[in-house]
Amino acid sequence: MGLAWLLGSGCSTKPEQKTETELSAGTAILTADPLPPRREVVAHAHALVAEAERESSASSNEKRLVAAKLFERAFRLYGEGEDGEAAANSYLRAAGENPSDDVSCDSRVRAVLLKAEVQRKPTLIVDEVDRISKGHDAGGNGMCMKQFAPLVEKAKLLRDNTPSEVGLAHVTGVEAWPGADASRLVIAASRAVPYSVRDGIDGERKYVEIEIEGATLDRIPPLLQVGGVVSHVTVGFERGALRIRAYLPGQGFRRAFHLPEPFRIVLDIARQLPGKHAPRSVSRIALDAGHGWSDPGAIGPSGVREKDVTLDIVHRLAPILAKSGIGVVLTRDGDETVSLEERTGRVNSSQADLFVSIHCNASEKAESHGVETYVLDRDRDVVASRVAARENGASVAATREVGTILANLKLDGESKHATHFADLLQRSVLTSMRLGAVNVRDGGVKQAGFYVLVGARMPSVLFETSYISNPEEESRLASPDFRQRIADGIANAIRAYKEGR
Ligand SMILES: [Zn+2]
């Protein structure tokens, strides 16, 4: 505030000229790309507000409006709540006590929207509309009803659907996993937001844009360098919506979908359409040891942890494949946290030909047992969707929602290969386990919506080695010999698939 006061009144030798300069400088910043540092933008806005208060001439409202827009741009980019409040107050002042035309009504609407957003209170919008419709606004003429009416439904929806977390959603992160042939971009939000995807061109540069309405930004840098299929990503507000653009230096095919709980939008961009590579060319395998670090996965009755079993199996499997001349990519090599969407992101950018995610099954029923292999598809039975929900760390309802998403992704070519590989894997591991003369139940090949497999560009399966919740199977999973049998069985299946069986 002190700085703004100085700027607003510090130089008074030629007030007229100064005024003109301040307004034109402010107007120039409104369209500046990139936006200057926050401090500078906010200082100009405060200076304009101070001038407007002093003069109270015809041009004061114009200055208040430019100031409001400057505060709003600063708020959009830098996310400081006080800038949002200052923008709302400037819009209110620009609208005046008695809004009498479309411009002042628009300012009034913007003020209320911003206040609701900054204070995370959508009820403010509902209240304002109620006031205006009852003729209780400042002018008492219901003048701005036309501008407010379209907001009512949205505001009520927002109010009714967000009992615990009121207000606009926050985009909390934008992350990218780069690759020469495929890159993945993940946008995380505090809760579900409507979004749309479109292709665009900016001069010579092609981009894919994700547009998100009704969301704010949590301190996310406006530019993210990526490299590969996506050169860079820009994040910013334009025409009232948050726009995240992935710039493509060359050709790129896109697939976008979302994963619920927590909500994130995933944008996969690849040089080629999936399934275009030669069938059965298997030179590299991606192995995914389920869970890790703070996420132990399922824990058996005597304390065996899924994350340790899966990592040990992967560490036994990798050298067998290497000896067969097959390259291996691991999504994790130690006890670390890797998100589900990051796993597929890493696998896609590694150009692997097959993706095997390894897990241990669990059930509330201690007697549940057996070996199951899953491919990605819409859930066909309740048990499958429960297993998927557990692995997704999300509700059954959210997992089912992914089923609908999958139906729109058109994975036909990949899923045929995946089902074939899943059959080989299931048979091969059962054979290997049974060589140890243990009685193992064949749970078969099933389908469900596993987040970790969604968007993978190669045939992908999720293997549930056994039920860690079953005391007998838990003790087997704890034995190095049994884990070796599982690794051998998976390796045999991969070789069989490679040989075209
Ligand atoms: Zn698991």
Residues whose N, C-alpha, C, O or C-beta is under 5 A from the ligand:
A	BS01	ZN	G290 G297 H359 C360 E391
